[in-house]
Amino acid sequence: MDARVAIRSQYRAALEMLEKAVTGCPELMWNDAADRNRFWRVAYHTAFFTHLYLSNAHKEFVPWNVELARLRIADLARDAGGVEPCSKDDILAYVAFVRAVVDEKVPSLDLASESGFEWLKCDKLELQIYNIRHLQHHTGELMERLGSRASVEVDWVFAG
């Protein structure tokens, strides 16, 4: 099997799980002020970095939506007070966009080339594993919140 087929499959499964977590989030949890990192911010952060690391290089990255990209800047500054939260529809649209980027980019990846990100000294193969691990880490975080606070279960998605 070509590694790109497995990588694409794992991205798609993890993105489907993120989508299910976003869809299953009760409105009261979406922007709960009691959370240091609000549900919507974690979901946006997850989609944003998945998208970023699917780019050929940092310098070639084009944000999906400039208006939502400003939230990333606020996220870095931890300025939650003055930032309007993304809606579920915004996040679901971003996840769908990232899924399309996976389908477009992964089949032609040169897995032996450099990552394209000066802060990640690895090749593209390791970058994809790193990126999927990051995607699933935060998706698992959101799933845990849903399960422990709202008794909402997100089913595991088998890739294949």
Buried (B, 14 or more C-beta within 10 A) or exposed (E): EEEBEBBBBBBBBBBBBBBBBBEBBEEEBBBBEEBEBBBBBBBBBBBBBBBBBBBBEBEEBEEBEEEBEEBBEBBEEEEBEEBEBBEBEBBBBBBEBBBEBBEEBBEEBEBEEBBBBEEBEEBBBEBBBBBBEBBBEBBBBBBEBBEEBEEBEBEEBEBE
